[in-house]
Amino acid sequence: MATNVLKKADSFYDHFERWRDTQNQTTHYCPGCGHGNVHKLMAEAIDELGLADRSILISPVGCSVFAYYYFDIGNVQAAHGRAPAVATGLKRSLPHSIVMTYQGDGDLASIGGLEILHAANRGENMTVFFINNAIYGMTGGQMAATSLIGMKTTTSPYGRTVENEGWPMRMCELLATLPAPVYIERCHLADAKGIMSCRKAVKKAIKNQADGKGFSFVEILAPCPTGWKMTPVEAEKWVKEKMIPYYPIQVYKDESATRESRMFTHKDLNEDELYTTLDLGLFGETHPRNATFIKNFPTTHFKFAGFGGQGVLTAGIMLAAAGMQENLEVSWIPSYGPEMRGGTANASVVLSKDPIGSPLVVDPDILVAMNDPSLDSFEDAVKPGGLIIVNSSIIARKVRRTDVDVIYIPLTDIASEQGITAAANMVLLGALLEYTKLLSPEAIKEIIPVGLKRKALIEQNLRIVDAGVEWVKNNLADHKRPALAKA
């Protein structure tokens, strides 16, 4: 009676329903391509090690982008070259998973060169399968980082030269110089013996991860008959005669037997530890939770915009911190040019009673424009019925829209009268909160002593906040509470 059943690995789907081929039996790979062989080796190793239920395969852009057609395990796609970064996040958030990246040479050695270098240098407990066929196979046969000297491609039609394109990248040799990786080997698919060596390497690299050994890297020299414009037999011969002399087949590093297991574990922090670790307690203890206030608080999106030096980013931070003190959900994200002074800058701030889906504010409820370019850039984006605060000390023109509430405040002039021209942002915060009633101006004044870097200016900034409050009271005494601030 037969004891061994020859069949497709259980880690493969029985039928490739996701692949548009009507028979659901073949793959999308070209005849003679090496990807099919490597897929088979990986699936068999996963089955033999009993790891299918916790395995995740990451396939970025390239010929392998549709690996999820075939593998009946967890599958995640990544942007071109970014598989090691995605794998790092998955492995650290799911430390007991088996995370494998499957990358071509254009992906790993070209656009993703730094990604793989840093993942290896950190010794991430992951497994990387690097398919080296010396060409960009999917996108038309361009030269890759691993294309050999003299090799003609669509982007090196006269052949690659050292003078023009540099030397082909030897990734195993490069990564083996790092202390962190545990296992690095190069093998090939040019004949049955080479495939069997690859089978052992693939299984070992996956087992190393299961044992918590660290970063394992297997480079596989694979034929690409279509990209090379050869028959499958010619392509196998080309691997042996051209690729292997430049990319020697060998184990470059193997500390599997001596490396201690290093399993990443989550550190569970209580609330006090979390606040301390993340500096969330920077602004002191939050106020007692006011359930009624939070329930009635309207989610409000702010855009603070101006030039570098006007304090628009700081204004956003202060407002977000004040909201956090009141137990609101808050977010702050900056956008600024390379200049420390004079360049454009803006900050998106969201205050909400509900979890915030995105910190990016595209259509603000409230726009603060500190200079002309800011008003020009964001006026049209404000929601109808929203509020625009204009720094009339600098901006001469009027808001063109008629469907928004507008306040023209000489923010810079008021700050200058108080002795600190650069504190126009504090005038703004006082005026903003007095006008909208979203928070009390006292909330900002509570943040300033701990949030302001220049401690000698604390008292002056507190007075400048009051100056903004007084300006609203004196000049907008008859104003009604804006609709956006209604409970």
Secondary structure as UniProt FT lines:
FT   TURN            10..11
FT   TURN            17..18
FT   TURN            22..23
FT   TURN            31..32
FT   HELIX           35..49
FT   HELIX           52..54
FT   STRAND          55..60
FT   HELIX           63..69
FT   STRAND          74..78
FT   TURN            80..81
FT   HELIX           83..93
FT   TURN            95..96
FT   STRAND          98..104
FT   HELIX           106..111
FT   HELIX           113..122
FT   STRAND          127..132
FT   TURN            137..140
FT   TURN            145..146
FT   TURN            149..150
FT   TURN            154..155
FT   TURN            157..158
FT   HELIX           162..165
FT   HELIX           171..176
FT   STRAND          183..188
FT   HELIX           192..210
FT   TURN            211..212
FT   STRAND          216..221
FT   HELIX           225..228
FT   HELIX           232..238
FT   HELIX           239..243
FT   HELIX           244..246
FT   STRAND          250..254
FT   TURN            256..258
FT   HELIX           271..277
FT   TURN            278..279
FT   HELIX           280..283
FT   HELIX           291..296
FT   STRAND          300..307
FT   TURN            308..309
FT   HELIX           312..325
FT   TURN            326..327
FT   STRAND          329..336
FT   STRAND          344..352
FT   STRAND          366..369
FT   HELIX           372..378
FT   HELIX           379..381
FT   TURN            384..385
FT   STRAND          387..391
FT   TURN            392..394
FT   STRAND          405..409
FT   HELIX           411..417
FT   TURN            418..419
FT   HELIX           421..423
FT   HELIX           424..436
FT   HELIX           441..451
FT   HELIX           455..457
FT   HELIX           458..475
FT   TURN            477..478
FT   HELIX           483..485
//
